[in-house]
Amino acid sequence: MTEPTSATILIVDDTPGNLDVLSGVLRGTYKVKAALNGQRALAIAAAEPQPDLVLLDVMMPEMDGYEVLRHLKADPRTAAIPVIFVTALSDEGDEYRGLELGAVDYITKPISPSIVQARVRTHLYLHQQNRLLESRVRERTEELQRTQLEIIRRLGRAAEFRDNETGLHVIRMSHYSRLLVEAITANSEWTDLVFHAAPMHDIGKIGIPDHILLKPGKLSPEEWEIMATHPTIGGQIIGDDPSPVMRMSREIAENHHEKWDGSGYPHGLAGNNIPLAARIVALADVFDALTTARPYKPAWTVEEAVALIDRQSGLHFDPSMVAVFHDILPEILKIGKIYSENTYSD
């Protein structure tokens, strides 16, 4: 077993003599920090550079070792630091209580230097291996997430290409959606979910027959009824995958054609019953569709598109999101230029 390099041990005991004894046992091998009370121990544990392991006395005034451990485990900055109790309490119930609270080991006083050194070395090694394993799992998870997101993006673009689009539409409207989300929440995780799921909004168009999807003229009532099934088809394509981004993709795909006044499809949802992400994507989707040329229409001016969105506030669109849209319109227009049909290729 190799010794962890430059490990730092925090010793917590209200008796200076006990601190001196433990420091003498460990100082030749490790960096040692000391605290005479629980409050000081918590401050040292949370500060950078953090200790790699804590040796913690139980019987201390004001804040005993059990309470110190509770605080350490409740703080995400210190929750992963292994804690070994070093105490004169030798009852089996005391040991069980400490381990139940999250301590990794229990050493009784008076200490044996060789036992302390062996236990510290073992738990430092285990902690080092756990961190290495967590790092590898995190790397693998991130790799899988990157692959999943790329598949989502490509599927979204595939749906747009089939609908006589260049594929840049899904890029622009995804960025517009992200800007709208950022304007209403600081929750970066939810922002990323909407941004990555938005490209799947029209994936259901894959299931619409070509003679309807690619028809240059107005659809008949029968054809329109078939076209209106694409949100439901999209939900079926995405399925019940448990990952957050896939759940968000399905929510958007199934609901982005619902309207604030309840006149949308496929479920006729109204107001706040329409998922917020779908309301956001609906606005971003329509604005980009209006302001870019399609085989069946020229691009509208920004002024024309904004005027229509204003007229549809409270009808098609969530009025609060229309207000946000106006606030961030300059940023939306910047994104439109960056990913315009004439200046960007992917």
Secondary structure, 3 states (H helix, E strand, C coil): CCCCCCCEEEEECCCHHHHHHHHHHHCCCCEEEEECCHHHHHHHHHCCCCCCEEEECCCCCCCCHHHHHHHHHHCCCCCCCCEEEEECCCCHHHHHHHHHHCCCEEEECCCCHHHHHHHHHHHHHHHHHHHHHHHHHHHHHHHHHHHHHHHHHHHHHHHHHHCCCCCHHHHHHHHHHHHHHHHHCCCHHHHHHHHHHHHHCCHHHHHCCHHHHCCCCCCCHHHHHHHCCHHHHHHHHHCCCCCHHHHHHHHHHHHCCCCCCCCCCCCCCCHHHCCHHHHHHHHHHHHHHHHCCECCECCCCHHHHHHHHHHCECCCECHHHHHHHHHHHHHHHHHHHHCCCCCCCC
